[in-house]
């Protein structure tokens, strides 16, 4: 990657990246796909987030679900680790807690494929700086 | 596959369960079945909504309708009205306490303004190992703006106007610190990030570094520009391997993009960041000790002044800020000092991250505006006390802080109010205790920690705290007298007044605050040889209740020290002089014949 040498460069890159993310989330676009974030700070990993991460990557591919799985930091719900956030195209993000491999399987089959919510949802209870 | 039109989310948090949310789930399911809606609506139990006071909560999707104080008997109406006829059940809607209006959409409820994530804005959103994700959420934009159009003096002024105070514990105004370092004259200056998080139960800084390392790097570069430093150092404990790994990746990526290094954004400003590892000594969180440790000397504090801002790392002016303090900086520049100062209270601006731990339902990380009350944090966001036990105290400020009790629950959380209440903000660990915790033992636990962590340089801390610990030990053994209590108090004040650094000066705080707030418990230990929480082993006895004992010999056979005697089918007796209070007899007895007194 080339060096960013001015503020304008940075802004341009930022806009491009945001555009890409918006495409991923937009239900009407052909590039729309499922996004999953796995909370992988120390506490998440200690409760088994790594296995869940690997399971999701492998299984989504096997089951032909177009998805991006990424790791992220601590979502703050230590009591419910491992936690994952799933964003279906055009939908609000949903956070699931206590996600082991079995739960991850249920989430793929029921929520990701069928839009059906399953037990273990952690309701978001905070504001962001953009609100 | 069923294609549900509605999802009904029912709160399964402890608070709501206690008010029959399980039955609500059952009744809703029954109603849905009876009305033939099984393929249209699904009931799902969720984690805590953090709104326990108004529970049980039922939220209907997709329209986000938020019902509060729902009873099982309301289930029929919710199904009949909302699902069948498409009309909201007005009387169950949340009423805004200020406008007195029904609020249908949970996003517009004042309650959810209780948490605002500023320092944690990217934590749990971005991939911390991918700089592009950080950039897509505004990383390095503030640095670019500062370098493009602000003088160092103006940069310091923005931080000053924001009212940001140090999040590591002391609460010193950050802008002022930057200004003092800026005004110090030297050929080289340093920016240091204090990532030596050492309070028991605290993990705010680790989470920020693991979740959003670029926020800290960017802020350090802004600080470098403001004070005239080209070098930054992060002092981090080797016990945080994941945070170290992610910081290293972040530094490499930022260097590669030219967002750190030489001539950043073509401005001519150079800034580099290196890591320095600590061995996990608590005292190294004190800034002078931290600097000595970075220089390769023993991690011992030295007297201030000179302050690090004047004479710090290698004798050069050094600005030391904590991780969370830095994490706030880019947002202050992007959203404006006024915006930041509008959050919080008169003397404490912005938000504070807390790590909730102990006997609380929703253990985790939260970020609330300054001025939020302890009650809101513990009972609403934290979901209340585990297993429905009674709240007893909350320890803030770690081993340097104190216990706050029932009477402090409505105290707003600010630097100054917490000090007035006999505790302190500290770095943000909050350990919640319930009725089963003995406050003398809690004080002893913290002293245990400070005795272990004292560097040994000054005698009040090295010897004094050891004596405090011994006295607490005597009290928990039931051998203390009123004189012990007097001595405990006097010595605590002497240590506070005469210790060299913050560690010693604050080490007696847990003792003094528990004595202030739980004097009667200290008295009970000394005068009545009783521990009401039942946690001081020396003060309790296992005894056999004659009416219940059938003489089965199970206790005698399992006792590891053979202190129970008695013939078969005869009453057994425990020899109290030999008993080690392990509790095995009580566990093995099938006839409830053993009790603790």
Interface residues (C-beta under 8 A of the other chain):
Chain A: X1 X3 X4 X5 X6 X7 X10 X11 X13 X14 X17 X18 X21 X37 X39 X41 X42 X43 X45 X70 X71 X72 X73 X74 X75 X76 X77 X78 X79 X80 X83 X85 X97 X113 X114 X115 X116 X117 X118 X119 X120 X121 X122 X123 X125 X126 X127 X128 X129 X131
Chain B: X1 X2 X3 X4 X7 X9 X11 X12 X42 X44 X45 X46 X47 X48 X49 X50 X51 X59 X61 X112 X113 X114 X115 X116 X117 X118 X120 X121 X122 X123 X124 X125 X126 X127 X128 X129 X130 X132 X133 X135 X136 X138 X140 X141 X144 X145 X147 X148 X203 X206 X207 X208 X210 X211 X212 X240 X242 X243 X256 X257 X258 X259 X265 X266 X331 X335 X361 X362 X363 X364 X365 X366 X367 X381
